[in-house]
Amino acid sequence: MKNIASRIHKELEADIEEFMKERGLDKSSAIRIILQIGIAEWKKNRAIELYKIKRITLWKASQMAGLSLREIIEELNRRKIPINVTTQEIIEDIKAASEAES
């Protein structure tokens, strides 16, 4: 583990304290969990944005977001983002999935 320091607004500190009380956590654990949630959300949004502008495949988006293929498809549907998959992308995604299982 590595220590980090940051200045935050009082409103954010109040939100952290509320999270701590709700979860029964100490401040360090609460901040760690909040950061994990935020980073996971950032990764998901980034992956979806890259998929949306056709910079990555559906499989790569699922891997980047830390979601299963089914979960990323559900998220795209929720956001009303069309799922456009070419034959070449399907071949690449199957290959990547097979390699990931090995």
C-alpha distances in whole Angstrom, upper triangle without the diagonal:
4,7,10,13,16,20,21,25,26,27,23,22,25,24,20,22,25,22,20,24,25,22,22,18,16,16,12,12,15,14,11,14,16,14,14,17,18,17,18,22,21,21,24,26,25,26,29,31,30,32,35,36,36,33,32,33,33,31,28,28,27,24,23,23,22,25,28,31,33,30,30,34,34,32,34,37,36,35,39,38,40,39,41,40,42,43,42,38,39,40,36,34,36,35,31,31,33,31,28,29,30
4,7,10,13,17,19,23,24,25,22,21,24,23,20,22,24,22,21,24,26,23,23,19,17,15,12,13,16,13,11,15,16,14,14,18,18,16,19,22,21,21,24,26,25,26,30,30,30,32,35,35,36,33,32,34,33,32,29,29,28,26,24,24,23,26,29,32,34,31,31,35,35,33,35,38,36,36,39,38,40,39,41,41,43,44,42,39,40,41,37,36,37,37,33,33,35,32,30,31,32
4,7,10,14,16,20,21,23,19,18,21,21,18,19,22,20,19,23,24,22,22,18,15,13,10,12,14,12,11,15,15,13,15,18,18,17,20,22,21,22,25,26,26,28,31,31,31,34,36,36,37,35,34,36,35,34,31,30,30,28,26,25,25,28,31,34,36,33,33,36,36,34,36,39,37,36,40,39,41,41,43,43,45,47,45,41,42,43,40,38,40,39,36,36,38,36,33,35,36
4,7,11,13,16,18,20,17,16,19,19,16,18,21,20,19,22,24,22,22,19,16,13,11,13,14,11,11,14,14,12,14,17,16,15,19,21,19,21,24,24,24,26,29,29,29,32,34,34,35,33,32,34,34,33,30,29,29,27,25,24,24,28,31,34,35,32,32,35,35,32,34,37,35,34,38,37,40,39,41,42,44,46,44,40,42,43,39,38,40,39,36,36,38,36,33,35,37
4,7,10,14,15,17,15,14,17,18,15,17,20,19,18,22,24,22,22,19,16,13,11,14,15,11,12,16,15,13,16,18,17,17,21,22,20,22,25,26,25,28,30,30,31,34,35,35,37,35,34,37,36,36,33,31,32,30,27,26,27,30,33,36,37,34,33,37,37,33,35,38,36,35,38,38,41,41,43,43,46,48,46,43,44,45,42,40,43,42,39,39,41,39,36,39,40
4,6,10,12,14,12,11,15,15,13,16,19,18,18,21,23,22,23,19,17,13,13,15,15,11,13,16,14,12,16,18,16,16,20,20,19,21,24,24,24,27,29,28,29,32,33,34,36,33,33,36,35,35,32,31,31,30,27,26,27,29,33,36,37,33,32,36,35,32,34,37,34,33,36,36,39,39,41,42,45,47,45,42,44,45,42,40,43,43,39,39,42,40,37,39,41
4,7,10,12,10,10,13,14,13,15,18,18,18,21,23,23,23,20,18,14,14,17,16,13,15,18,15,15,18,19,17,18,22,22,21,23,26,25,25,29,30,29,31,34,34,35,37,35,35,38,37,38,35,33,33,32,29,28,29,32,35,38,39,35,34,37,37,33,35,37,35,33,37,37,40,41,43,44,47,49,48,44,46,47,44,42,45,45,42,42,45,43,40,42,44
4,7,8,6,7,10,11,10,13,15,15,16,19,20,21,21,19,17,14,14,17,15,12,15,16,14,13,17,18,15,17,21,20,19,22,24,24,24,28,29,28,30,33,33,34,36,34,35,37,36,37,34,32,32,32,29,27,28,30,34,36,37,33,32,35,34,31,33,35,32,31,35,35,38,39,41,43,45,48,47,43,45,47,44,42,44,45,41,41,44,43,40,42,44
4,5,5,6,9,10,11,13,14,16,17,19,20,21,22,20,19,15,17,19,16,14,17,19,15,16,20,19,17,20,22,21,21,24,26,25,26,29,30,29,31,34,34,35,37,36,36,39,38,38,36,33,34,34,31,29,30,32,36,38,38,34,34,36,35,32,33,35,32,31,35,35,39,40,42,44,47,50,48,45,46,49,46,44,46,47,43,43,47,45,42,44,47
4,5,5,6,9,10,10,12,14,15,17,18,20,20,19,18,14,17,19,16,15,18,19,16,17,21,20,19,22,24,23,23,27,28,27,28,32,32,32,34,37,36,37,40,39,39,41,40,41,39,36,36,36,33,31,32,34,37,39,39,36,35,38,36,33,35,37,34,33,36,37,41,42,44,46,49,52,51,47,49,51,48,46,49,49,46,45,49,47,44,46,48
4,5,5,6,9,10,11,12,14,15,17,18,20,19,18,15,17,19,16,14,18,18,15,16,20,19,17,20,22,21,21,25,26,25,27,30,30,30,32,34,34,35,38,37,37,39,38,39,37,34,34,34,31,29,30,31,35,37,37,33,33,35,33,30,32,34,31,30,33,34,38,39,42,44,47,50,49,45,46,49,46,44,47,48,44,44,47,46,43,45,47
4,5,5,6,9,10,11,12,14,15,16,18,16,16,13,14,16,12,11,14,15,11,13,16,15,14,17,19,18,18,22,23,22,24,27,27,27,30,32,32,33,36,35,34,36,35,35,34,31,31,31,28,26,27,28,32,34,34,30,30,33,31,28,30,32,29,28,31,32,36,37,39,41,44,47,46,42,44,46,43,41,43,44,41,40,43,43,39,41,44
4,5,5,6,9,10,10,12,14,15,16,14,13,10,12,14,11,10,14,14,12,14,17,17,16,18,21,20,21,24,25,25,26,29,30,30,33,35,35,36,39,37,37,39,37,38,36,33,33,33,30,28,28,30,34,36,36,32,32,35,34,30,33,35,32,31,35,35,39,40,42,44,47,50,49,45,46,48,45,43,45,46,42,42,45,44,40,42,45
4,5,5,6,9,10,11,12,14,15,14,14,11,14,15,12,12,16,16,13,16,19,18,17,20,22,21,22,26,26,26,28,31,31,31,34,36,36,38,40,39,39,40,39,39,37,34,34,34,32,29,30,31,34,37,36,33,33,36,34,31,33,35,31,31,34,35,39,40,43,45,48,51,50,46,47,49,47,44,47,48,44,43,46,46,42,44,46
4,5,5,6,9,10,11,12,14,13,14,11,14,14,10,10,14,13,10,13,16,14,14,17,19,18,19,22,23,23,25,27,28,28,31,33,33,34,37,36,35,37,35,35,34,31,30,31,28,26,26,27,31,33,33,29,29,32,30,27,29,31,28,27,31,32,36,37,40,41,45,47,47,43,43,46,43,41,43,44,41,40,43,42,39,40,43
4,5,5,6,9,10,11,12,10,10,8,10,10,7,7,11,10,8,11,14,13,13,16,18,18,19,22,23,23,25,27,28,29,31,33,33,35,37,36,35,36,35,35,33,30,30,30,27,25,25,26,30,33,32,29,29,32,30,27,30,32,29,28,32,33,36,37,40,41,45,47,46,42,43,45,43,40,42,43,39,38,41,41,37,38,41
4,5,5,6,9,10,10,9,9,7,11,11,8,10,13,13,11,14,17,16,17,20,21,21,23,25,26,26,28,31,31,32,35,36,37,39,41,40,39,40,38,38,37,34,33,33,31,28,28,29,33,35,35,31,32,35,33,30,33,35,31,32,35,36,40,40,43,45,48,50,50,46,46,48,46,43,45,46,43,41,44,44,40,41,44
4,5,5,6,9,10,10,11,10,14,13,10,12,15,13,12,15,17,16,17,20,21,20,22,25,25,26,28,30,31,32,34,35,36,38,40,39,38,39,37,37,36,33,32,32,31,28,28,28,32,34,34,30,31,33,31,29,32,33,29,30,33,34,38,39,42,43,47,49,49,45,45,48,45,42,44,46,42,41,44,43,40,41,44
4,6,5,6,8,8,10,9,12,10,7,9,12,10,9,12,14,12,14,17,18,17,20,22,22,23,26,27,28,29,32,33,33,35,37,37,35,36,34,34,33,30,29,29,27,24,24,25,28,31,30,27,28,30,28,26,29,30,27,27,31,32,36,36,39,40,44,46,46,42,42,44,42,39,41,42,39,37,40,40,36,37,40
4,6,5,6,5,6,6,9,8,6,9,11,10,10,13,15,14,16,19,20,20,22,24,25,26,28,30,31,32,34,35,36,38,40,39,37,38,36,36,35,32,31,31,29,26,26,27,30,33,33,29,30,33,31,29,32,33,30,31,35,35,39,39,42,43,46,48,48,44,44,46,44,41,43,44,40,39,41,41,37,38,40
4,5,5,7,9,10,13,12,9,12,15,13,13,17,18,17,19,22,23,23,25,27,28,29,31,33,33,35,37,38,39,41,43,42,40,41,39,38,38,35,33,33,32,29,28,29,32,35,34,31,32,35,32,31,34,35,32,32,36,37,41,41,44,45,49,51,50,47,47,49,47,43,45,46,43,41,44,44,40,40,43
4,6,8,11,12,15,13,10,13,15,13,13,17,17,16,18,21,21,21,24,26,26,27,29,31,31,33,35,36,36,39,40,40,38,39,36,36,36,33,31,31,30,27,26,27,29,32,31,28,29,32,29,28,31,32,29,30,33,35,38,38,42,43,46,48,48,44,44,46,44,41,43,44,41,39,42,42,38,38,41
4,5,9,11,12,10,8,12,13,10,11,15,15,14,17,19,19,20,23,24,24,26,28,29,30,32,34,35,36,38,39,39,37,37,35,34,34,31,29,29,28,25,24,25,27,31,30,26,28,31,28,27,30,31,28,30,33,34,37,37,41,41,45,47,46,42,42,44,42,39,40,42,38,36,39,39,35,35,38
4,7,10,12,10,9,13,14,12,14,17,17,17,20,22,22,23,25,27,27,29,31,32,33,35,37,38,39,41,43,42,40,40,38,37,37,34,32,32,31,28,27,28,30,34,33,30,32,34,32,30,34,35,32,33,37,38,41,41,44,45,48,50,49,46,45,47,45,42,43,44,41,39,42,41,37,38,40
4,6,8,6,6,9,10,10,12,14,15,15,18,20,20,21,24,25,26,28,29,31,32,34,35,36,38,40,41,40,38,39,37,36,35,33,31,30,29,27,25,27,30,33,33,29,31,34,32,30,33,35,32,33,37,37,40,40,43,44,47,49,48,44,44,46,44,41,42,43,39,38,40,39,36,36,38
4,6,6,6,9,10,11,12,14,16,17,18,20,21,23,24,26,27,29,30,32,33,35,36,38,39,41,42,41,39,40,38,37,36,34,33,32,30,28,27,29,32,35,35,32,33,36,34,32,36,37,35,35,39,39,42,42,45,46,49,50,49,46,46,48,45,42,44,44,41,39,42,41,37,38,40
4,6,5,6,9,10,10,12,14,15,16,18,20,21,22,24,26,27,28,30,32,33,34,36,37,39,40,39,37,39,37,37,35,33,32,31,29,27,26,28,31,35,35,31,32,35,34,31,34,36,34,34,37,38,41,41,44,44,47,49,48,45,45,47,44,41,43,44,40,39,42,40,37,38,40
4,5,5,6,9,10,11,12,14,15,16,18,20,21,22,24,26,27,28,30,31,33,35,36,37,39,37,36,37,36,35,33,31,30,29,27,25,24,27,30,33,34,30,31,34,33,31,34,36,33,33,37,37,40,40,42,43,46,47,46,43,43,45,42,39,41,41,37,37,39,38,34,35,37
4,6,5,6,9,10,11,12,14,15,17,18,20,21,23,24,26,27,29,30,32,33,35,36,37,36,34,35,34,32,31,29,28,26,25,23,22,24,27,30,31,27,28,32,31,28,31,34,31,31,35,35,38,38,40,41,44,45,44,41,41,42,40,37,39,39,35,34,37,35,32,33,35
4,5,5,6,9,10,11,12,14,15,17,18,20,21,23,24,26,27,29,30,32,33,35,36,35,33,34,33,32,30,28,27,26,25,22,21,23,26,30,30,26,27,30,29,26,30,31,29,29,33,33,36,36,39,40,43,45,44,40,40,42,40,37,39,39,36,34,37,36,32,34,36
4,5,5,6,9,10,10,12,14,15,16,18,20,21,22,24,26,27,28,30,31,33,34,33,31,33,32,31,29,27,26,25,23,21,21,23,26,29,30,26,27,30,29,26,29,31,29,28,32,32,35,35,38,39,42,44,42,39,39,41,38,36,38,38,35,34,37,35,32,33,35
4,6,5,6,9,10,11,12,14,15,16,18,20,21,22,24,26,27,28,30,32,33,31,29,31,29,28,27,25,24,22,21,19,18,21,24,27,28,24,25,28,27,25,28,30,28,28,32,31,34,34,36,37,40,41,40,36,37,39,36,33,35,35,32,31,33,32,28,30,32
4,5,5,6,9,10,11,12,14,15,17,18,20,21,23,24,26,27,28,30,32,30,28,29,28,27,25,23,22,21,20,17,16,18,21,25,25,22,22,26,24,22,25,27,25,25,29,29,32,32,34,35,38,40,39,35,35,37,34,32,33,34,30,29,32,31,27,29,31
4,5,5,6,9,10,11,12,14,15,17,18,20,21,22,24,26,27,29,30,29,28,29,27,27,25,23,22,21,19,17,17,19,22,25,25,22,22,25,24,21,24,26,24,23,27,27,31,31,33,34,37,39,38,35,35,37,35,32,34,35,31,30,33,32,29,30,33
4,5,5,6,8,10,10,12,14,15,16,18,20,21,22,24,25,27,28,27,25,27,26,25,23,21,20,20,17,15,15,18,21,24,25,22,21,25,24,21,24,26,24,24,27,27,30,30,32,33,36,38,37,33,34,36,33,30,32,33,29,29,32,30,27,29,31
4,5,5,6,9,10,11,12,14,15,16,18,20,21,22,24,26,27,25,24,25,23,22,21,19,18,17,15,13,12,15,18,21,22,19,19,22,22,19,22,24,23,22,26,25,28,28,30,31,33,35,34,30,31,33,30,27,29,30,26,25,28,27,24,25,28
4,6,5,6,9,10,11,12,14,15,17,18,20,21,22,25,26,25,23,24,22,22,20,18,17,17,15,12,12,14,17,20,20,17,17,20,19,16,19,22,19,19,23,23,26,26,28,29,32,34,34,30,30,32,30,27,29,30,27,26,29,28,25,26,29
4,5,5,6,9,10,11,12,14,15,16,18,20,21,23,24,23,22,23,22,22,20,17,17,17,15,12,13,15,19,21,22,18,17,21,20,17,19,22,19,19,22,22,25,25,28,29,32,34,33,29,30,33,30,27,30,31,27,27,30,29,26,28,30
4,5,5,6,9,10,10,12,14,15,16,18,20,21,22,21,19,21,20,20,17,15,15,14,12,10,11,13,17,19,21,17,16,20,20,17,19,22,20,19,23,22,25,24,26,27,30,32,31,27,28,30,27,25,27,28,24,24,27,26,23,25,27
4,5,5,6,9,10,11,12,14,15,17,18,20,21,20,18,19,17,17,15,13,12,12,10,7,8,10,14,16,17,14,13,17,16,14,16,19,17,17,20,20,22,22,24,25,28,30,29,25,25,27,25,22,25,25,22,21,24,24,20,22,25
4,5,5,6,9,10,11,12,14,15,16,19,20,19,18,19,17,18,16,13,13,13,11,8,10,11,15,16,17,13,12,16,15,12,14,17,15,14,18,17,20,20,23,24,27,29,29,25,26,28,26,23,26,27,23,23,26,26,23,25,28
4,5,5,6,9,10,10,12,14,15,17,18,17,16,18,17,18,15,13,13,14,10,8,11,13,16,18,19,16,14,17,17,14,15,18,17,15,19,17,20,20,23,24,26,29,28,24,26,28,25,23,26,27,23,23,27,26,23,26,28
4,6,5,6,9,10,11,12,14,16,16,15,13,15,14,14,12,9,10,10,7,5,8,10,14,15,17,14,12,15,16,13,14,18,17,16,19,17,19,19,21,21,24,26,25,21,22,24,22,19,22,23,19,19,23,22,19,22,24
4,5,5,6,9,10,11,12,14,15,15,13,14,12,13,11,8,8,9,7,4,7,8,11,12,14,11,9,12,12,9,10,14,13,12,15,14,16,16,18,19,22,24,24,20,21,23,21,18,21,22,19,19,22,22,19,22,25
4,6,5,6,9,10,10,12,14,14,13,15,13,15,13,10,11,13,10,8,11,12,15,15,16,13,11,13,14,10,10,14,13,11,14,12,15,16,18,19,22,25,24,21,22,25,22,20,23,25,21,21,25,25,22,25,28
4,5,5,6,9,10,11,12,11,11,13,13,14,12,9,11,12,8,8,11,13,16,16,18,15,12,15,16,13,12,16,16,14,16,14,16,16,18,19,21,24,23,19,21,23,21,19,22,23,20,21,24,23,21,24,27
4,5,5,6,9,10,10,9,8,10,9,10,8,5,7,9,6,6,9,10,13,12,15,13,9,12,14,11,11,14,15,13,15,13,14,14,15,16,18,21,19,16,18,20,17,15,19,19,16,17,21,20,18,21,24
4,5,5,6,9,10,10,9,10,9,11,10,6,9,11,9,8,12,11,13,12,14,12,8,10,12,9,7,11,12,10,11,9,11,11,13,14,17,20,19,16,17,20,18,16,19,21,18,18,22,22,20,23,26
4,5,5,6,9,9,9,11,11,14,12,9,12,14,11,11,15,15,17,16,17,16,12,13,15,12,10,14,14,11,13,10,12,13,14,16,18,21,20,17,19,22,20,18,22,23,20,21,25,25,23,26,29
4,5,5,6,5,6,9,10,12,10,8,11,12,10,11,14,15,17,15,18,16,13,14,16,14,12,16,17,14,15,12,13,13,13,14,16,19,18,15,17,19,17,16,20,20,18,19,23,22,21,24,26
4,5,5,6,5,6,7,10,8,6,10,12,10,11,14,14,15,13,15,14,10,11,14,12,10,13,15,13,13,9,10,9,10,10,13,16,15,12,14,17,15,13,17,18,16,17,21,21,20,22,25
4,5,8,8,9,10,13,12,10,13,15,14,13,17,16,17,15,17,16,12,12,14,12,9,12,14,11,11,7,8,9,9,11,14,17,17,14,16,19,18,16,20,22,20,21,24,25,23,26,29
4,6,8,10,12,15,13,12,15,17,15,16,19,19,20,18,20,19,15,16,18,16,13,16,17,14,14,11,11,12,11,13,14,18,17,15,17,20,18,18,21,22,21,22,25,25,25,28,30
4,6,7,9,12,11,10,14,15,14,15,18,18,19,16,19,19,15,15,18,16,13,16,18,16,15,12,11,10,9,10,11,14,13,11,14,16,14,14,18,19,17,19,22,22,22,25,27
4,7,10,12,10,10,13,14,12,14,17,18,19,17,20,19,16,17,20,18,15,19,20,18,18,15,14,13,12,12,13,16,14,12,15,17,14,14,18,18,16,18,21,21,21,24,26
4,7,8,6,6,10,11,10,12,14,15,15,14,17,16,13,14,17,16,14,17,19,17,18,14,14,12,11,11,12,14,12,9,12,14,11,11,14,15,13,15,18,17,17,20,22
4,5,5,6,9,10,10,12,14,14,13,11,14,15,11,12,15,15,13,16,18,17,17,14,13,10,9,8,9,11,10,6,9,11,8,7,11,12,11,12,15,16,15,18,20
4,5,5,6,9,10,10,12,11,10,8,10,11,8,8,12,12,10,13,15,15,15,12,11,8,9,8,10,12,12,8,9,12,10,8,11,13,11,11,15,16,15,17,20
4,5,5,6,9,10,11,10,9,6,10,11,9,10,13,13,13,15,18,18,18,15,15,12,12,10,12,13,12,9,9,11,8,5,8,10,8,8,11,12,11,13,16
4,5,5,6,8,10,10,10,9,13,13,10,12,15,14,14,17,19,18,19,16,16,13,14,12,14,15,14,10,11,13,10,8,11,12,8,10,13,13,11,14,17
4,5,5,6,8,8,10,9,11,11,7,10,13,11,10,14,15,14,16,13,14,12,13,12,15,17,16,12,13,15,13,10,14,15,12,12,16,16,14,17,20
4,6,5,6,5,6,6,9,8,6,8,11,10,11,14,15,15,16,14,15,13,14,14,16,18,17,13,13,16,14,10,13,14,11,11,14,15,12,14,18
4,5,5,6,7,8,12,11,9,12,14,14,14,17,18,18,20,18,18,16,17,16,18,19,18,14,15,16,13,11,13,14,10,10,13,13,10,13,15
4,6,8,10,11,14,12,10,13,15,14,14,18,18,17,20,17,18,17,18,17,20,21,20,16,17,18,15,13,16,16,13,13,17,16,13,16,19
4,5,9,10,12,10,8,12,13,11,12,15,15,15,17,16,17,16,18,18,21,22,21,18,18,20,18,15,18,19,15,15,18,18,15,17,20
4,7,10,12,9,9,13,14,12,14,17,17,17,20,18,20,18,20,20,22,24,23,19,19,21,18,15,17,18,15,14,17,16,13,15,18
4,6,8,6,6,9,10,10,12,14,15,15,18,16,18,16,18,18,21,22,22,18,17,20,18,14,16,18,15,13,16,17,14,15,18
4,5,5,6,9,10,11,12,14,15,17,18,17,18,15,17,16,19,20,20,17,15,17,16,12,13,16,13,11,14,15,12,13,16
4,5,5,6,9,10,11,12,14,15,16,15,15,12,14,13,16,17,17,13,12,15,14,10,11,14,12,10,13,15,13,14,17
4,6,5,6,9,10,11,12,14,15,14,14,12,15,14,17,18,19,16,14,17,17,13,14,17,16,13,16,18,16,16,20
4,5,5,6,9,10,10,12,14,14,15,13,16,16,20,21,22,18,17,20,19,15,17,19,17,15,18,20,17,18,21
4,5,5,6,9,10,11,12,11,12,10,13,13,17,19,19,15,15,18,17,14,16,18,16,14,18,19,17,18,22
4,5,5,6,9,10,10,9,9,8,11,11,15,17,18,15,14,17,17,14,16,19,17,15,19,21,19,20,23
4,5,5,6,9,10,10,11,10,14,15,19,21,22,19,18,21,21,17,19,22,20,18,22,24,21,22,26
4,5,5,6,8,9,11,11,14,16,20,22,23,19,19,22,21,18,20,23,21,19,23,24,22,23,27
4,5,5,6,5,7,7,11,13,17,19,20,17,17,21,20,17,19,22,20,19,23,24,22,24,27
4,5,5,6,7,8,12,14,18,20,22,19,18,22,22,19,21,24,23,21,25,27,25,26,29
4,5,8,10,12,15,18,21,24,25,22,22,25,25,22,24,27,25,24,27,29,27,28,31
4,5,9,11,14,17,21,24,25,21,22,25,25,22,25,27,25,24,28,29,27,29,32
4,6,9,12,15,19,22,23,20,21,25,24,22,24,27,26,25,28,30,28,30,33
4,6,9,12,16,19,20,17,18,22,21,19,22,24,23,23,26,27,26,28,31
4,6,9,13,16,17,15,16,19,19,17,20,23,22,22,25,27,25,27,30
4,6,10,13,14,12,12,16,16,14,16,19,18,18,21,23,22,24,27
4,7,10,12,9,10,14,14,13,16,18,18,18,21,23,23,24,27
4,7,8,6,7,10,11,10,12,15,15,15,18,20,20,22,24
4,5,5,6,9,10,10,12,14,15,16,18,20,21,22,25
4,5,5,6,9,10,11,12,14,15,17,18,20,21,23
4,5,5,6,9,10,11,12,14,15,17,18,20,21
4,5,5,6,8,10,10,12,14,15,16,18,20
4,5,5,6,8,10,10,12,14,15,16,18
4,5,5,6,9,10,11,12,14,16,17
4,6,5,6,9,10,11,12,14,16
4,5,5,6,8,10,10,12,14
4,5,5,6,9,10,11,12
4,5,5,6,9,10,11
4,5,5,6,9,10
4,5,5,6,9
4,5,5,6
4,5,5
4,6
4
